[in-house]
Amino acid sequence: MSTQTLPGDQPPIGATTTASLHRLMLPGQMLQRGFWLYVWRVQTTKGERLYVGRTGDSSSPHATAPYTRMGQHLGFSKAANSLRRLLTEAGVQPETCGQFDLFSYGPIFPEIGMTKDQLRADRMLLHTPVRDQMAALEKKLRDALVAAGYPVLNVVHSKKQFDAAHWKAVRTAFAEHFPSLGRIDP
C-alpha cells in the first residue's frame, strides 16, 4: 500500500512529525505486589528532580507493585498522579523531560490480609501497622535525600517510628544510585 501527500495536507494539531522508537526495560520482580519504597529520578528542563514514594494504600488493605504506581504517577487521574502534578506545578511539562528513572526497593513486606474469608476491617487491622512502618521509612528516605543535597519535589508527612534495621537496608540499597545518601548519618 502506498500513500500520497496531497497539497494542503497538514498533520493533526499537536501531532509529532517525527516518530522514534523507545525502549522500556522492566524487571519482572517489579510486578510483585507488596510494600515497596521507590524514588523517581527525573531529568527535567530545570535539572534533576526526585520524587519519593511507597506502595501500601492508606485507604484500603492493598499494597500494589511499583509497576502499577509507575503508570499512575504519570497518568491523568488526579487521585494518583502526584509526580505529574508536582512537575507541572514546578513549571515542567512531563512530556518535555529527558528521562524518568524509577528505582524501587522491595517488597520490604508482603501484601497482607488478602484472603477472601476476611472482612475488610480485619484486613485493615493487619495492613495498617505495616503501612505505618512504610510511611515512616518513606519519610526518612525523603528527608535523608534532601539532607544529602538532592532536589526532592515532594514532602512526606509521617509521625510514625521507623525500624532502624529496615532503614539501614533501605539506605544501603538507594545509596547505590544516590551516593551522597551514603554520607548522611543514619
C-alpha positions as CSV (number, residue, x, y, z in Angstrom):
1,M,0.0,0.0,0.0
2,S,1.3,3.5,-0.8
3,T,0.2,6.8,0.4
4,Q,0.3,10.1,-1.4
5,T,0.6,13.5,0.3
6,L,-1.9,16.0,-1.2
7,P,-1.3,19.7,-1.4
8,G,-2.6,21.4,1.8
9,D,-2.4,18.2,3.9
10,Q,-1.3,19.0,7.4
11,P,-0.6,16.8,10.4
12,P,-3.3,17.0,13.1
13,I,-2.7,19.8,15.6
14,G,-0.3,18.6,18.3
15,A,0.9,15.6,16.3
16,T,4.6,14.9,16.1
17,T,6.0,14.9,12.7
18,T,8.9,12.6,13.7
19,A,8.3,9.3,15.2
20,S,11.0,7.4,17.0
21,L,11.4,4.0,18.8
22,H,11.8,3.9,22.6
23,R,12.6,1.1,24.9
24,L,11.5,0.5,28.5
25,M,13.1,-2.4,30.3
26,L,11.2,-3.7,33.3
27,P,12.4,-6.3,35.7
28,G,9.7,-8.9,36.3
29,Q,10.1,-8.5,40.1
30,M,8.6,-5.0,39.8
31,L,5.3,-6.7,39.1
32,Q,5.2,-8.2,42.6
33,R,2.6,-6.8,44.9
34,G,3.8,-5.8,48.4
35,F,5.2,-2.9,50.3
36,W,7.9,-1.1,48.3
37,L,9.8,2.2,48.5
38,Y,10.7,3.9,45.3
39,V,12.5,7.0,44.1
40,W,11.8,8.6,40.7
41,R,14.8,10.5,39.2
42,V,13.6,12.9,36.5
43,Q,15.8,14.7,34.1
44,T,13.8,17.9,33.6
45,T,14.5,21.1,31.6
46,K,15.2,22.7,35.0
47,G,17.7,20.0,36.1
48,E,17.3,16.7,38.1
49,R,14.3,16.3,40.3
50,L,13.4,13.4,42.6
51,Y,10.2,12.0,44.0
52,V,10.0,9.6,46.9
53,G,7.1,7.2,47.3
54,R,5.8,3.9,48.7
55,T,3.3,1.3,47.9
56,G,0.7,0.3,50.5
57,D,-2.5,2.2,50.4
58,S,-3.7,4.4,53.2
59,S,-7.4,3.9,52.4
60,S,-7.5,0.2,51.5
61,P,-5.8,-3.0,52.6
62,H,-3.8,-3.3,49.4
63,A,-0.2,-3.0,48.5
64,T,0.4,-2.8,44.8
65,A,3.5,-3.3,42.7
66,P,5.9,-0.4,41.7
67,Y,5.0,-1.0,38.1
68,T,1.4,-0.1,38.9
69,R,2.3,3.1,40.6
70,M,4.6,4.0,37.7
71,G,1.7,4.3,35.3
72,Q,-0.5,6.1,37.9
73,H,2.2,8.7,38.7
74,L,2.5,9.7,35.1
75,G,-1.2,9.4,34.2
76,F,-4.0,11.9,34.4
77,S,-6.1,10.6,37.3
78,K,-5.9,13.5,39.9
79,A,-6.2,11.0,42.7
80,A,-3.0,9.2,41.8
81,N,-0.7,11.3,39.6
82,S,1.2,13.2,42.2
83,L,4.5,13.1,40.2
84,R,2.9,14.6,37.1
85,R,1.1,17.2,39.3
86,L,4.3,18.3,41.1
87,L,6.3,18.5,37.9
88,T,3.6,20.7,36.4
89,E,3.4,22.9,39.5
90,A,7.2,23.4,39.2
91,G,6.7,24.6,35.6
92,V,7.8,21.4,33.9
93,Q,5.7,19.5,31.4
94,P,6.4,15.8,31.9
95,E,6.5,15.2,28.2
96,T,9.5,17.6,27.8
97,C,11.6,15.7,30.4
98,G,14.6,13.9,29.1
99,Q,14.3,10.7,31.1
100,F,12.4,9.1,34.0
101,D,14.3,6.6,36.1
102,L,12.4,4.6,38.7
103,F,14.4,2.9,41.5
104,S,12.3,0.6,43.6
105,Y,13.3,-1.4,46.7
106,G,11.2,-4.3,47.9
107,P,9.0,-5.8,48.6
108,I,10.1,-5.0,52.2
109,F,6.9,-6.7,53.4
110,P,4.4,-8.8,51.5
111,E,0.9,-7.7,50.8
112,I,-1.1,-8.6,53.9
113,G,-4.6,-9.9,54.6
114,M,-5.8,-10.9,51.1
115,T,-7.8,-14.0,51.9
116,K,-11.4,-14.0,50.7
117,D,-12.9,-15.0,54.0
118,Q,-11.5,-12.0,55.9
119,L,-13.6,-8.9,56.4
120,R,-12.2,-5.6,55.0
121,A,-11.9,-4.3,58.6
122,D,-9.9,-7.3,59.7
123,R,-7.6,-6.9,56.7
124,M,-7.1,-3.2,57.6
125,L,-6.1,-4.2,61.1
126,L,-3.3,-6.3,59.7
127,H,-2.4,-3.8,56.9
128,T,-2.3,-0.6,58.9
129,P,0.8,-1.3,61.2
130,V,2.9,-2.3,58.2
131,R,1.6,0.7,56.2
132,D,2.7,2.9,59.1
133,Q,6.2,1.4,59.2
134,M,6.4,2.0,55.4
135,A,5.3,5.6,55.8
136,A,8.0,6.2,58.4
137,L,10.6,4.7,56.1
138,E,9.3,6.8,53.2
139,K,9.7,10.0,55.2
140,K,13.1,9.0,56.5
141,L,14.3,8.3,52.9
142,R,12.9,11.6,51.6
143,D,14.4,13.6,54.4
144,A,17.8,11.9,54.1
145,L,17.9,12.6,50.3
146,V,17.1,16.3,50.9
147,A,19.8,16.4,53.7
148,A,22.2,14.9,51.2
149,G,21.5,17.7,48.8
150,Y,19.2,16.1,46.3
151,P,16.3,18.2,44.9
152,V,13.2,16.3,46.0
153,L,9.8,17.5,44.7
154,N,7.5,16.1,47.4
155,V,7.1,16.3,51.1
156,V,6.3,13.2,53.1
157,H,4.3,13.6,56.4
158,S,4.5,10.8,59.0
159,K,4.9,10.8,62.7
160,K,5.4,7.1,62.9
161,Q,8.7,5.5,64.0
162,F,10.9,3.7,61.5
163,D,12.7,0.5,62.2
164,A,16.5,1.0,62.3
165,A,17.4,-2.3,60.7
166,H,15.0,-1.7,57.8
167,W,16.3,1.9,57.4
168,K,19.8,0.6,57.2
169,A,18.9,-1.8,54.4
170,V,16.9,1.0,52.6
171,R,19.7,3.5,52.9
172,T,22.3,1.0,51.6
173,A,20.1,0.0,48.6
174,F,19.3,3.5,47.5
175,A,22.9,4.8,48.1
176,E,24.0,2.7,45.2
177,H,22.2,5.2,42.9
178,F,22.3,8.2,45.2
179,P,25.8,8.1,46.5
180,S,25.5,11.2,48.7
181,L,22.9,9.4,50.7
182,G,25.6,7.0,52.0
183,R,27.4,10.0,53.6
184,I,24.4,11.0,55.7
185,D,24.3,9.9,59.3
186,P,21.8,7.1,59.8
